[in-house]
Amino acid sequence: MKIDLTRSFGLALFISVPASLLLVGLGKLLLLSTNTLIVIYSFAVLFSVGIWGIHLIRLQGKLQNIEDLLYREKKPMLYIRKTERLLRKIYSSRIRPLIWLNLSAGYAAEDILHMADKILDTIDPKELIEVNQAIYYCNKAQYSFYGGDITDAIRMIDERKELLMKYIDEPSLSCRISTVFAYYYLEQFDMENAKEYIERAESSCKNAYRKDHIDFLKMSVAVLERDYEKAAQVKAELIDRGVTPLLERLISIVKAGKRVS
């Protein structure tokens, strides 16, 4: 998830200018010189933008610490609680949808997919910058795969393929987007492309949570290719590492070359 600093600083500037003009008006009432008024105005604008910048940097740091709970420590419920607590302190209409994106990922990992979808439905993707739109549609399709709504997931990727491919080489998104394309091809029994995107995801994977999903895809491919020994080995490794409730369920329903409920 990316905070759009350009928009955020623009908002800070938009707010700070009227406030600075009020200070200038007060200065005129006090009969201050023009040069003094210019200094007051400039200082007020820079101070406001600087304070907002510090706030955004701190927020980005908090988000990173919270994200580590899910993506490195695989503790989705703690991640959900921390994200919801942070959300209660955020009032910016531009930043709240970004935190909702994060929150939906936590509910998905906890295998509460109806909540993950409900949270995404509160977001208007048109209000997001393009890179965050890619995350939105990637998550939306992923949750449909997880919930077994394969037709809807494939349709969504078909409709947004150009957008997703635009950001597939972005370092922070490559693993996520490659993973969703691996699911896309796997569910259509296109093993060659599925394997290609699994390898692509693996080469850009930077955290334990996503590595688990990549290994789950490898296990699924092995089952479909009737390499049950390899599938059992990958499954055992996943279970030994410990996985989220979502993957526990997905692993339990992969058998005989297909997903069953």
C-alpha positions as CSV (number, residue, x, y, z in Angstrom):
1,M,0.0,0.0,0.0
2,K,1.4,3.4,-1.0
3,I,0.6,6.8,0.5
4,D,0.4,9.3,-2.3
5,L,2.7,12.0,-0.9
6,T,2.0,14.4,-3.8
7,R,-1.7,14.5,-3.0
8,S,-1.0,14.6,0.7
9,F,1.3,17.5,0.6
10,G,-1.0,19.2,-1.8
11,L,-3.8,18.9,0.8
12,A,-1.5,20.3,3.5
13,L,-0.7,23.2,1.2
14,F,-4.4,23.8,0.5
15,I,-5.1,23.9,4.2
16,S,-2.1,25.9,5.2
17,V,-2.6,28.8,2.7
18,P,-5.9,30.1,4.2
19,A,-4.5,29.7,7.7
20,S,-1.4,31.7,6.7
21,L,-3.5,34.4,5.1
22,L,-5.4,34.8,8.4
23,L,-2.0,35.3,10.1
24,V,-1.1,37.9,7.4
25,G,-4.5,39.6,8.0
26,L,-3.7,39.7,11.7
27,G,-0.3,41.2,10.9
28,K,-1.8,44.0,8.9
29,L,-4.1,44.9,11.8
30,L,-0.9,45.1,13.9
31,L,0.6,47.4,11.2
32,L,3.5,45.1,10.5
33,S,5.8,45.9,7.5
34,T,5.3,44.1,4.1
35,N,8.6,42.2,4.5
36,T,7.5,41.0,8.0
37,L,4.2,39.8,6.6
38,I,6.0,37.9,3.8
39,V,8.2,36.2,6.4
40,I,5.2,35.3,8.5
41,Y,3.3,33.9,5.5
42,S,6.3,31.8,4.3
43,F,7.0,30.5,7.7
44,A,3.4,29.5,8.3
45,V,3.1,27.6,5.0
46,L,6.5,25.8,5.5
47,F,5.7,25.0,9.1
48,S,2.3,23.5,8.2
49,V,3.7,21.4,5.3
50,G,6.6,20.3,7.5
51,I,4.3,19.1,10.3
52,W,2.1,17.2,7.8
53,G,5.2,15.6,6.3
54,I,6.4,14.4,9.7
55,H,3.0,13.0,10.3
56,L,3.0,11.0,7.1
57,I,6.5,9.7,7.7
58,R,5.4,8.5,11.2
59,L,2.3,7.0,9.8
60,Q,4.3,5.1,7.1
61,G,6.5,3.7,9.9
62,K,3.5,2.6,12.0
63,L,1.9,0.9,8.9
64,Q,5.2,-1.0,8.2
65,N,5.4,-2.2,11.8
66,I,1.8,-3.4,11.7
67,E,2.2,-5.0,8.3
68,D,5.2,-7.1,9.7
69,L,2.7,-8.7,12.1
70,L,0.9,-10.3,9.1
71,Y,3.6,-10.7,6.4
72,R,6.5,-11.7,8.6
73,E,5.1,-13.0,11.9
74,K,1.8,-14.4,10.4
75,K,-0.4,-13.1,13.2
76,P,-3.5,-11.9,11.4
77,M,-5.8,-11.3,14.4
78,L,-3.2,-9.1,16.1
79,Y,-2.7,-7.4,12.7
80,I,-6.4,-6.8,12.5
81,R,-6.6,-5.3,16.0
82,K,-3.7,-3.0,15.5
83,T,-5.0,-1.8,12.1
84,E,-8.5,-1.1,13.4
85,R,-6.9,0.8,16.3
86,L,-4.9,2.9,13.8
87,L,-7.9,3.4,11.6
88,R,-9.8,5.0,14.5
89,K,-7.1,7.7,14.7
90,I,-7.1,8.5,11.0
91,Y,-9.6,11.0,9.6
92,S,-8.2,11.8,6.2
93,S,-10.5,10.7,3.5
94,R,-7.5,10.0,1.3
95,I,-5.6,7.8,3.8
96,R,-8.5,5.8,5.3
97,P,-9.2,3.8,2.2
98,L,-5.5,2.7,2.1
99,I,-5.8,1.4,5.6
100,W,-9.0,-0.4,4.7
101,L,-7.0,-2.2,2.0
102,N,-4.6,-3.4,4.7
103,L,-7.5,-4.3,7.0
104,S,-9.2,-6.4,4.3
105,A,-5.9,-8.4,3.9
106,G,-5.9,-9.3,7.6
107,Y,-9.5,-10.6,7.5
108,A,-8.7,-12.6,4.4
109,A,-5.6,-14.2,6.1
110,E,-7.9,-15.0,9.1
111,D,-10.2,-16.7,6.6
112,I,-13.1,-14.3,7.3
113,L,-13.6,-13.6,3.6
114,H,-17.1,-12.0,3.9
115,M,-15.5,-9.3,6.0
116,A,-12.6,-8.8,3.7
117,D,-15.0,-8.3,0.8
118,K,-17.2,-6.1,2.8
119,I,-14.3,-3.8,3.6
120,L,-13.2,-3.6,0.0
121,D,-16.8,-2.7,-1.0
122,T,-16.5,0.4,1.1
123,I,-13.7,1.7,-1.1
124,D,-14.3,3.5,-4.3
125,P,-11.3,2.4,-6.4
126,K,-11.6,5.5,-8.6
127,E,-10.6,7.5,-5.6
128,L,-7.3,5.6,-5.3
129,I,-4.1,6.4,-7.2
130,E,-3.5,4.0,-10.0
131,V,-0.9,1.8,-8.2
132,N,-3.3,1.4,-5.3
133,Q,-6.1,0.5,-7.7
134,A,-3.9,-2.3,-8.9
135,I,-3.6,-3.5,-5.3
136,Y,-7.4,-3.2,-4.8
137,Y,-8.3,-5.3,-7.9
138,C,-5.5,-7.8,-7.1
139,N,-6.9,-8.3,-3.6
140,K,-10.5,-8.5,-4.9
141,A,-9.6,-11.2,-7.4
142,Q,-7.5,-13.1,-4.8
143,Y,-10.4,-13.2,-2.3
144,S,-12.7,-14.6,-5.0
145,F,-10.2,-17.4,-5.7
146,Y,-9.9,-18.1,-2.0
147,G,-13.7,-18.2,-1.7
148,G,-14.1,-20.5,-4.6
149,D,-15.8,-18.0,-6.9
150,I,-13.4,-18.8,-9.7
151,T,-15.4,-17.5,-12.6
152,D,-15.7,-14.1,-11.0
153,A,-12.0,-14.0,-10.2
154,I,-11.0,-14.9,-13.7
155,R,-13.4,-12.3,-15.1
156,M,-12.0,-9.6,-12.8
157,I,-8.4,-10.3,-13.9
158,D,-9.4,-10.4,-17.6
159,E,-10.9,-6.9,-17.2
160,R,-7.9,-5.5,-15.2
161,K,-5.1,-7.4,-16.9
162,E,-3.5,-4.3,-18.4
163,L,-3.5,-2.4,-15.1
164,L,-2.0,-5.4,-13.2
165,M,0.7,-6.0,-15.8
166,K,1.7,-2.4,-15.7
167,Y,2.8,-2.8,-12.1
168,I,3.9,-6.5,-12.1
169,D,7.6,-5.4,-12.1
170,E,7.2,-2.9,-9.3
171,P,9.4,-4.4,-6.5
172,S,6.7,-4.0,-3.8
173,L,4.0,-5.5,-5.9
174,S,5.7,-8.1,-8.1
175,C,5.2,-11.0,-5.7
176,R,1.5,-10.1,-5.0
177,I,0.5,-9.7,-8.7
178,S,2.5,-12.7,-9.9
179,T,0.8,-14.8,-7.3
180,V,-2.7,-13.8,-8.4
181,F,-1.7,-14.6,-12.0
182,A,-0.5,-18.0,-10.9
183,Y,-3.9,-18.7,-9.4
184,Y,-5.5,-17.3,-12.6
185,Y,-3.6,-19.8,-14.8
186,L,-3.8,-22.7,-12.3
187,E,-7.6,-22.5,-12.2
188,Q,-7.7,-22.8,-16.0
189,F,-5.3,-25.8,-15.9
190,D,-2.6,-23.9,-17.8
191,M,0.3,-25.4,-15.9
192,E,3.0,-23.9,-18.1
193,N,1.9,-20.3,-17.4
194,A,1.0,-21.1,-13.7
195,K,4.6,-22.4,-13.1
196,E,6.1,-19.3,-14.8
197,Y,4.2,-17.0,-12.5
198,I,5.0,-19.1,-9.5
199,E,8.7,-18.8,-10.3
200,R,8.2,-15.1,-10.9
201,A,6.5,-14.6,-7.6
202,E,9.1,-16.6,-5.8
203,S,12.0,-14.5,-7.2
204,S,10.4,-11.3,-5.8
205,C,9.0,-12.7,-2.6
206,K,10.2,-10.9,0.5
207,N,8.2,-12.2,3.4
208,A,7.1,-15.4,5.0
209,Y,3.3,-14.9,4.4
210,R,3.7,-14.7,0.7
211,K,6.2,-17.5,0.6
212,D,3.5,-19.8,2.2
213,H,1.1,-18.9,-0.6
214,I,3.7,-19.6,-3.2
215,D,4.4,-23.0,-1.7
216,F,0.7,-23.7,-1.6
217,L,0.6,-23.0,-5.3
218,K,3.5,-25.4,-5.8
219,M,1.6,-28.0,-3.9
220,S,-1.5,-27.5,-6.0
221,V,0.4,-27.8,-9.2
222,A,2.0,-31.1,-7.9
223,V,-1.4,-32.5,-7.1
224,L,-2.8,-31.6,-10.5
225,E,0.2,-33.2,-12.1
226,R,-0.3,-36.3,-9.8
227,D,3.1,-35.8,-8.2
228,Y,1.6,-36.7,-4.8
229,E,5.0,-37.3,-3.2
230,K,6.1,-33.8,-3.9
231,A,2.7,-32.4,-2.9
232,A,3.0,-34.2,0.5
233,Q,6.5,-32.9,1.0
234,V,5.5,-29.3,0.4
235,K,2.4,-29.7,2.5
236,A,4.5,-31.0,5.4
237,E,6.9,-28.1,5.1
238,L,4.0,-25.6,5.2
239,I,2.4,-27.2,8.3
240,D,5.8,-27.3,10.1
241,R,6.3,-23.6,9.5
242,G,2.8,-22.7,10.7
243,V,0.3,-21.1,8.4
244,T,-2.7,-18.7,8.7
245,P,-6.2,-20.0,9.1
246,L,-6.9,-19.2,5.4
247,L,-4.1,-21.5,4.2
248,E,-5.0,-24.2,6.7
249,R,-8.4,-24.4,5.0
250,L,-7.1,-24.2,1.5
251,I,-4.5,-26.9,2.2
252,S,-7.2,-29.2,3.7
253,I,-9.4,-29.0,0.6
254,V,-6.7,-29.7,-2.1
255,K,-7.0,-33.4,-3.0
256,A,-7.4,-35.7,-6.0
257,G,-6.3,-32.9,-8.4
258,K,-9.1,-30.4,-7.6
259,R,-10.4,-28.2,-4.8
260,V,-13.5,-29.5,-3.0
261,S,-15.6,-28.0,-0.3
